[in-house]
Amino acid sequence: MSAPMEASATTEVDEKLYSRQLYVMGHEAQRRMMASKALVVGCSGLGVEVAKNCILAGLSALVIADPLPPTSFDLGGNFYLTPEDLGSTKSRAELCREKLAELNPYVSVSVPPEVTALTAEQIAPLMDTGVTCLVVTVPLPKSELIALNNKCREVGASFIYSLTAGVFGTVFCDFGQAFVCADKDGNPPATSQVESVFQEGDNVVVKVLEDQGRHGLETGDVVTFARLKGIEGLTTGKEYSVNVTGPFTFEIKGETVGSGSSDAQQGYITQVKQPVVLTFETYEKRLVEPGEFMLSDFAKFDRPPLLHAGFQGLAQVREELGDYPAPGDAAACAKVLEATKALYSEEMTKAHERIIIQLASGSKAILSPMCAALGGIVGQEVLKACSGKFSPINGFFFLDADETLPDDLVPAELLAPQNSRYDSQIAVFGKDMQEKLLDLNYFIIGAGAIGCEMLKNWALMGVGCGPKGHVHVTDMDRIEKSNLSRQFLFRNSDINNFKSTTAANAAQVMNPDLKITAYQEKVAADTEHLFGDEFYDKLSGVCTALDNVEARLYVDNRCVFYRLPMLESGTLGTKGNTQIVIPHLTENYGATRDPPEKSIPVCTLKNFPNQIQHTLQWARDYFEGEFKQSAEEVNNYLSQTPEQYLESLQPNTKTETLKKVKKTLVDERPVTFEDCVTWARLKFEDLFNNQIRQLTYNFPPDQVTSSGTKFWSGSKRCPKALTFDLDAKCEDAEMFNHLDFVVAAANLRAEMYGIKGQTDK
C-alpha cells in the first residue's frame, strides 16, 4: 500500500496557494498528494463534497464516475446542480465536472465516458490507470462493493465507502494489508530537557524536567539527544528506542552511562517520528466482524453497532425493492426494522426501533449539512491515503444528528416530495419545518473558510430564501491567493475583491431565491450605529466564523443582550470545534474561558533561561524597551506642550519618565553612525559580559543549595561571560553572532534617530 505514495514527486509546490495547508501537511506530504489520483464514484451531494475537498487540497487528478441523471433529492446536497438540470440528458458527473475543474487549475478533473452503469465490471478497469484511492459515495449492492474492494487490494489502492441517509451517515476505510503511515498524528515531535540520567540495572533511566511538562512519549518511540553535558555513554544524534515508565521518565534498554555522569547533567531530547505499518480488513470481513468502532459522539456508545446493523438492513431492503423506502412509507420502514433486528446481536429497545425507522424513512434524503460533514471527513481520509500522514479510520465510522428528529415520524403527507430543490429536507423534517427555514433571518460574521461553507449550506437548505427571510454577511477582508485552497466560493479572478460580496454573489448563484446583504464592516462597539437594536431585533440568530477570541466575546455579549442563538465554530489545522448557544438553555460562549497562557517569570528570562522560547521572549522584551517604548515616550513629549505632557504622566513615575526622556533626547543622543556603533558595542559588553560576570559572582558555578544539591543544575544553566570576538560564530547557525549583534543594534539605534545606517561589515 505504500507504492502509490512513493511517487513522491519532485513537483514544485505553489506555496502561495497552499500556504495554510503546508503548515499542517508539510511539503513532502503535499508533494505526495500532488502525485496521486483519486476516483470518486457518485456525484450526488456527498460525492461532490468529497470531490471539491480533494481538488482544493491539490491532488494530481480526480476522476468522477456517475452516469446517473440528477433528481430533485440531489438538489439538497449538490451545490453545482440546479432545478433546470432536472430532466437533463447529461449525467450528474458531466453537469458538475466543469465547475469542479475551476476550483484548482493544477488538478485534472475528468469523467470517464465508458462508464454507463455503476457496476464493478465497468468501474474496476479504471483502477488500472494509477488510481491511489477509490471513493464510493452512492449505494451499491454488497457484491459490487466487495468486488471493488478486492480490486483495490489487487492494485494496491485504498478503498473508501461512504453514504448519507437523511441525518445518518457512515464511512468505511480499507487501506490494505500493510498501509505505511509516515506520521500517525501530525503533531510536532515531542521535545523535553534532561534533568538527570542514571544507571538502573542494564538500563539507562532518563528523567526530564517536570517544569517543562510531560515528555509526551510512548513506549517504542525513538528519540535523539543533543547538547549533552555531564552524561557519558549517550551519543549526540544517535537514535534510541524508549520504554516509558512514567510521565517524566523513560528507560533506554541495554545502554550504559558512566559513573561520573551525575554532575551538571544537561541535554535536549527530541522525538524522531517513525513510520507505522497499519493493517486493515476488507469490507466483506468487517461487515460480519466490524471490530472496534471509532466513536463520533461519546454520549452514544451504543449507537455504532445499531447503525451498523441498520445500514445493512437498509441495503437489504433496497436490493429487494430496487430503491430506498419512500419518505414516511410505514410498510417499507417496517421491513428495514425487521431486517435490522435479524442482524442486531442485542435486544432492541423502543428507542433503538425509533432510530431505525427514522433511518429508513429519510434514507432517500440528501441533506447539505450531512454531506458537508461526511464530505470533510472522507476528504481527509483521501488525503491520508495519498499522503501517508495522520492515522486513517480503520473499519467503520458512523455519524448521526438524531437530535434534530421528532420523537415520532412526521405524517407521510407532509413528507411527500414537491419536485423542488427542498425535497430532501421535506422528506426528513416535513413541509412545515421547511417553511420555517425559508423565513429565517440570520447574520453570519466572517466569510472565510467556515463562512463560505455555511453560506453554501444555507443556500441549499433555503435559509433566508422565503418572503420573510434574509441573510446578512460581513467581512472586512479581501481575497488573497492563499484563500483559494480552502474557500471554495472564490476564484482566481476574485483576488483583491471583498470576501463578503464575492461569497454572497456565489451563494446566490447556487440559489437565486437567497436574499442576502453583504457588508465590509467589523462587528464592534464602533459599528453599533449599523449593527444596533433595529438590526438585531429582526434576526433569528447569529453565526460566527471569526478568527479571534476578542471578536467572539463581543458578539456573544450582543447575543446575550438580544437573546439570540449563537452558532460558534472554529478550526485549527485538522482540529475543529463547535458550540451552540441557545438562550435560557445553554451557557453562553463567554461563560467559560480557556486558561491564560503560562507566562515566563522575569527572573527566568533575565537569569535562568533554558528554552529557546525564553531567549526569544527576552529578545522581544529588550527590543520593546530599548527601541520602542523610549521612542514613543519622546514622541509623546514632543507632540504636546510641556504642561499637557506633565499632566498626562502618572504621579508616581513622573520623575523616572522625565529622566528617560532626557537620557534619550540629550544625554545619549547619537550624532553620527559611529556613535551608534559605540553604543551597540557597549551594550554587548554590558549584556553578555558584565551582567553575566555579576550573576556568576553572586552564584558561583560550584554553588550548593541548603539541601546539598548543586545550584546550577536542572533547568538552571550556568552561564559563561562572553569576550567580544569579531570572528566568533554561533554553533547553531552560520553567523558571526558577536559582530552581528553590534551591526543590528547600531542600525536600529540609527533608524530611531534618523541617521543613515550601514551593514557593510
Secondary structure as UniProt FT lines:
FT   HELIX           3..7
FT   HELIX           15..34
FT   STRAND          37..41
FT   HELIX           45..57
FT   STRAND          61..65
FT   TURN            72..73
FT   HELIX           74..76
FT   TURN            79..80
FT   HELIX           83..85
FT   TURN            86..87
FT   HELIX           92..101
FT   TURN            102..103
FT   TURN            105..106
FT   STRAND          108..110
FT   TURN            113..114
FT   HELIX           120..123
FT   HELIX           124..129
FT   STRAND          133..136
FT   HELIX           142..155
FT   STRAND          158..165
FT   TURN            166..167
FT   STRAND          168..174
FT   STRAND          179..181
FT   STRAND          191..200
FT   TURN            201..202
FT   STRAND          203..208
FT   HELIX           210..212
FT   TURN            219..220
FT   STRAND          222..229
FT   TURN            236..237
FT   STRAND          240..241
FT   STRAND          243..246
FT   TURN            247..248
FT   STRAND          249..253
FT   TURN            259..262
FT   STRAND          266..272
FT   STRAND          276..278
FT   HELIX           283..288
FT   TURN            298..299
FT   TURN            301..302
FT   HELIX           303..321
FT   TURN            327..328
FT   HELIX           330..343
FT   HELIX           350..361
FT   TURN            362..364
FT   HELIX           368..387
FT   STRAND          395..400
FT   HELIX           402..404
FT   HELIX           412..415
FT   TURN            421..422
FT   HELIX           423..429
FT   HELIX           431..438
FT   STRAND          441..445
FT   HELIX           449..461
FT   TURN            462..464
FT   TURN            467..468
FT   STRAND          470..474
FT   HELIX           481..485
FT   TURN            488..489
FT   HELIX           492..494
FT   TURN            495..496
FT   HELIX           499..510
FT   TURN            512..513
FT   STRAND          516..519
FT   HELIX           525..527
FT   TURN            528..530
FT   HELIX           533..537
FT   STRAND          541..544
FT   HELIX           549..562
FT   STRAND          566..572
FT   TURN            573..574
FT   STRAND          575..581
FT   TURN            583..585
FT   HELIX           589..591
FT   HELIX           602..607
FT   HELIX           612..623
FT   HELIX           624..629
FT   HELIX           630..638
FT   HELIX           642..648
FT   HELIX           651..653
FT   HELIX           654..662
FT   HELIX           663..667
FT   HELIX           673..685
FT   HELIX           686..690
FT   HELIX           691..698
FT   TURN            701..702
FT   TURN            706..707
FT   TURN            714..715
FT   TURN            726..727
FT   TURN            731..732
FT   HELIX           737..752
FT   TURN            753..754
//
